[in-house]
Amino acid sequence: MPVLLAAEAHRRDVATLESLARNDLRLLLAPLDSAEAVRDALLRSLPDLVDIYGSAAATLAADWYEELRAEEAIRGRFAATPATLPDLGRSEALARWAVTPMFDADPDKMKALERASGGLQRIIANGSRETIAYSSIDDPKASGWQRVGRGGCGFCAMLISRGSVYSEHTADFASHDHCRCSAVPAFDGQARPVQPYTPSLRQASKADRARVRDYIATH
């Protein structure tokens, strides 16, 4: 299976985990009405959801990396390592930020749920992305990793189009809530999954262009 098709199949598997996590979150918050109750539920439950689904995404990505390596007939043995999940501080910060709309004069529970769901999705997806990215850096038969996806926003589309291969642990995977981009390894001697392309900037917003320039400047 071509690398990009394999990457899309893996992304769908991770998306299934994200969907299960969002459903758990929705069921958890459904019977709660007060801002305090929602806040306490998020503080109590987000770490568990991150541990369950984030760990699953990271393990799934490690297995996928090794399977892709075998399919591409990459010589030598290499064991991918699941990424380390964020500490409790990350879940606590997400919980307190997400519940903010519940404390407004006109409490908005749906907005609070959307914030919590988006942040949780990002953490789960990053479990996969970082596993693949860091494994590709540690793998002696890989040059690093590339960003792939459908470019759902101007920022992501611009980064994908660059076709850059990142080979340092300091090169973080820039993402946002509900981002559908993922990482793929660039194996030595193999055609790059993403070929560089310079698209027009006319359709990108000023904010997208600014974010891309900032990201490029620091990477």
ABEGO torsion letter per residue (X at the ends): XBAAAAAAAAAAAAAAAAAAAAAAAAAAAAABABAAAAAAAAAAAAAAAAAAAAAAAAAAAAAAAAAAAAAAGBBEBBBBBBBBBBBAAAAAAAAAAAAAAAABABBBAAAAAAAAAAAAAAAAAAAAAAAAAAAAAABAABAEBBBBEAGABAAAAAAAAAGBBBABAABBBBBBBGBABBBBBBBBGBBBABBBBBBBAAABBAAAAAAAAAAAAAX
